[in-house]
Amino acid sequence: MRTRQVVLVGGGHAHIQVLEALVAEPLADARVTLVVDVPIAVYSGMVPGVVAGQYEATDVQLDPVALAHQSGVGVTIGRVTGVDPEARTITLVTGEVVSYDLASFDIGSTVAGLDIPGVREYALPTRPIGRFVDRFAAFLDAQRDRAAGTPLRVVVVGGGAGGVELAFTLDHRLKSDTACDVSTVLVDGGPRILAGYADSLRRRVVRRAAQRRMTIRTGTRIRRVDQAAVEAVTGELIPYDVLVWVTGAVSQTLFKESRLPVDERGFVRVRSTLQFEQDDALFGVGDCATLIEYPRTPKAGVYAVRQGPVVTRNLRAALAGRPLERYRPQTDFLTLLNLGGGVAVGAKWGVSFEGRWVMRLKDRIDRRFMRRFPRPRFPTESL
Ligand SMILES: Cc1cc2nc3c(=O)[nH]c(=O)nc-3n(C[C@H](O)[C@H](O)[C@H](O)COP(=O)(O)OP(=O)(O)OC[C@H]3O[C@@H](n4cnc5c(N)ncnc54)[C@H](O)[C@@H]3O)c2cc1C
């Protein structure tokens, strides 16, 4: 039988587990290639902990390339920019073309609103997340020499889970590591922060924000950014010294530009087998794919993590001509938000909780995940 070509695009939360499984049991009669834009992957769940000063930047890095080498998987470093399902080829930004019999995409998402004037120039977007970690470190270094009492105004735009964690952890870190007079504003365009989360979780976050003298501004949609302030649609200006942009997930343009079936945010539509809507040879997992049957599934790493073993089994089944497994997302997941200072809040099934023990629980869960995978031997700045 001809050796089939299987291509894994992206080294995110799902594919790292595919690679892990291939170390134990390679795919039969197939040559596998991993294509990643950067050789180091970042575990986003611990990034607020880096901002808080709990972890080093290198503590949150994973090495999909080392895992690929262990499992006999070839590696190509380069950004994928297109797919041609008819020719069964994947195109890289370098112009290189990779052929596939089966391919799986786990390329994550990008931040919404990057086309708002001034955002690209002045804001720190949270995607790519490795670059965010590097830029945060450079920003923090620059603040340490500032004179005591200098105002340091932090604005975080986006009141989802990531925005809440970054507003709190930034506020905590800057107050403890600099002598500046730190003030933090969390801005959201909707009527409330943490839309879609338990009300009691939101109340705990709002209470903690008040205790730390942080400001939460809801119903404030930003239309423009300049180097000193963000401008709301009402014309109001909110001044900042550092601006973090974490306004939710949208897709890279790759799927739309390849004329594949996508949802309204550009994410590729997949069936419950994790195969593309009209193509049995292409799989999509994690943030980059929207389940046709469960389109409201949040773009959260926990779903990408659960999809890893399923896509592994389905790649094996597809190669063997066996029926594929159906993935059904869990209806709720344990939310744990790092608020800095060793404190976290959490919720599950509508019940919320907070405290140091919640942070210890989050730390234990995150470290357990990280321990499964190799870490870069020579940690570098993300590319
Ligand atoms: C600050 C912050 C905190 C978060 N905390 C949590 C949390 O606690 N729990 C939770 O469930 N979710 C959390 N999230 C959401 C979580 O980050 C995403 O849902 C998760 O990263 C999605 O995983 P993924 O595997 O789809 O993609 P990613 O983990 O983003 O991986 C994508 C991979 O693809 C590669 N890649 C990207 N584009 C290309 C390309 N064009 N060509 C080749 N390779 C490419 C990347 O380098 C990377 O290897 C957080 C998000 C943020 C911003």
The ligand as an SDF file (V2000), in Angstrom:
LIG
                    3D

 53 58  0  0  0  0  0  0  0  0999 V2000
   -4.8140   35.5040   28.1770 C   0  0  0  0  0  0  0  0  0  0  0  0
   -5.5910   34.2740   27.7850 C   0  0  0  0  0  0  0  0  0  0  0  0
   -5.8630   33.3140   28.7500 C   0  0  0  0  0  0  0  0  0  0  0  0
   -6.6040   32.1820   28.4220 C   0  0  0  0  0  0  0  0  0  0  0  0
   -6.8570   31.2750   29.3990 N   0  0  0  0  0  0  0  0  0  0  0  0
   -7.5800   30.1980   29.1000 C   0  0  0  0  0  0  0  0  0  0  0  0
   -7.8820   29.2280   30.1220 C   0  0  0  0  0  0  0  0  0  0  0  0
   -7.4920   29.3810   31.2900 O   0  0  0  0  0  0  0  0  0  0  0  0
   -8.6310   28.1520   29.7710 N   0  0  0  0  0  0  0  0  0  0  0  0
   -9.0930   27.9780   28.5020 C   0  0  0  0  0  0  0  0  0  0  0  0
   -9.7720   26.9810   28.2510 O   0  0  0  0  0  0  0  0  0  0  0  0
   -8.8290   28.8600   27.5150 N   0  0  0  0  0  0  0  0  0  0  0  0
   -8.0890   29.9560   27.7830 C   0  0  0  0  0  0  0  0  0  0  0  0
   -7.8210   30.8690   26.7890 N   0  0  0  0  0  0  0  0  0  0  0  0
   -8.2770   30.5920   25.4170 C   0  0  0  0  0  0  0  0  0  0  0  0
   -7.2450   29.6660   24.7740 C   0  0  0  0  0  0  0  0  0  0  0  0
   -6.0440   30.3930   24.6440 O   0  0  0  0  0  0  0  0  0  0  0  0
   -7.6050   29.1770   23.3780 C   0  0  0  0  0  0  0  0  0  0  0  0
   -8.9030   28.6980   23.3720 O   0  0  0  0  0  0  0  0  0  0  0  0
   -6.6320   28.0480   22.9860 C   0  0  0  0  0  0  0  0  0  0  0  0
   -5.3190   28.5490   22.8770 O   0  0  0  0  0  0  0  0  0  0  0  0
   -7.0110   27.4110   21.6970 C   0  0  0  0  0  0  0  0  0  0  0  0
   -6.1190   26.3540   21.4660 O   0  0  0  0  0  0  0  0  0  0  0  0
   -5.8110   25.9030   19.9930 P   0  0  0  0  0  0  0  0  0  0  0  0
   -5.1630   24.5810   20.0840 O   0  0  0  0  0  0  0  0  0  0  0  0
   -7.0280   26.0280   19.1640 O   0  0  0  0  0  0  0  0  0  0  0  0
   -4.7860   26.9870   19.4120 O   0  0  0  0  0  0  0  0  0  0  0  0
   -3.4340   27.5590   19.9760 P   0  0  0  0  0  0  0  0  0  0  0  0
   -3.1230   27.0460   21.3210 O   0  0  0  0  0  0  0  0  0  0  0  0
   -3.4860   29.0340   19.7590 O   0  0  0  0  0  0  0  0  0  0  0  0
   -2.3430   26.9390   19.0010 O   0  0  0  0  0  0  0  0  0  0  0  0
   -2.2720   27.3030   17.6430 C   0  0  0  0  0  0  0  0  0  0  0  0
   -1.0090   26.7130   17.0470 C   0  0  0  0  0  0  0  0  0  0  0  0
   -0.9930   26.9090   15.6530 O   0  0  0  0  0  0  0  0  0  0  0  0
    0.1950   27.6000   15.2320 C   0  0  0  0  0  0  0  0  0  0  0  0
   -0.2310   28.4080   14.0900 N   0  0  0  0  0  0  0  0  0  0  0  0
   -1.0800   29.4670   14.1300 C   0  0  0  0  0  0  0  0  0  0  0  0
   -1.3070   29.9060   12.8950 N   0  0  0  0  0  0  0  0  0  0  0  0
   -0.5980   29.1040   12.0550 C   0  0  0  0  0  0  0  0  0  0  0  0
   -0.4520   29.0550   10.6430 C   0  0  0  0  0  0  0  0  0  0  0  0
   -1.0940   29.9050    9.8350 N   0  0  0  0  0  0  0  0  0  0  0  0
    0.3820   28.1330   10.1130 N   0  0  0  0  0  0  0  0  0  0  0  0
    1.0290   27.2470   10.9160 C   0  0  0  0  0  0  0  0  0  0  0  0
    0.9040   27.2300   12.2570 N   0  0  0  0  0  0  0  0  0  0  0  0
    0.0940   28.1590   12.8090 C   0  0  0  0  0  0  0  0  0  0  0  0
    0.6330   28.3470   16.4840 C   0  0  0  0  0  0  0  0  0  0  0  0
    1.9760   28.6730   16.4740 O   0  0  0  0  0  0  0  0  0  0  0  0
    0.2890   27.2990   17.5550 C   0  0  0  0  0  0  0  0  0  0  0  0
    1.2620   26.2990   17.5460 O   0  0  0  0  0  0  0  0  0  0  0  0
   -7.0810   32.0150   27.0920 C   0  0  0  0  0  0  0  0  0  0  0  0
   -6.7930   32.9750   26.1200 C   0  0  0  0  0  0  0  0  0  0  0  0
   -6.0620   34.1010   26.4580 C   0  0  0  0  0  0  0  0  0  0  0  0
   -5.7740   35.1420   25.4010 C   0  0  0  0  0  0  0  0  0  0  0  0
  1  2  1  0
  2  3  1  0
  2 52  2  0
  3  4  2  0
  4  5  1  0
  4 50  1  0
  5  6  2  0
  6  7  1  0
  6 13  1  0
  7  8  2  0
  7  9  1  0
  9 10  1  0
 10 11  2  0
 10 12  1  0
 12 13  2  0
 13 14  1  0
 14 15  1  0
 14 50  1  0
 15 16  1  0
 16 17  1  0
 16 18  1  0
 18 19  1  0
 18 20  1  0
 20 21  1  0
 20 22  1  0
 22 23  1  0
 23 24  1  0
 24 25  2  0
 24 26  1  0
 24 27  1  0
 27 28  1  0
 28 29  2  0
 28 30  1  0
 28 31  1  0
 31 32  1  0
 32 33  1  0
 33 34  1  0
 33 48  1  0
 34 35  1  0
 35 36  1  0
 35 46  1  0
 36 37  1  0
 36 45  1  0
 37 38  2  0
 38 39  1  0
 39 40  1  0
 39 45  2  0
 40 41  1  0
 40 42  2  0
 42 43  1  0
 43 44  2  0
 44 45  1  0
 46 47  1  0
 46 48  1  0
 48 49  1  0
 50 51  2  0
 51 52  1  0
 52 53  1  0
M  END
$$$$
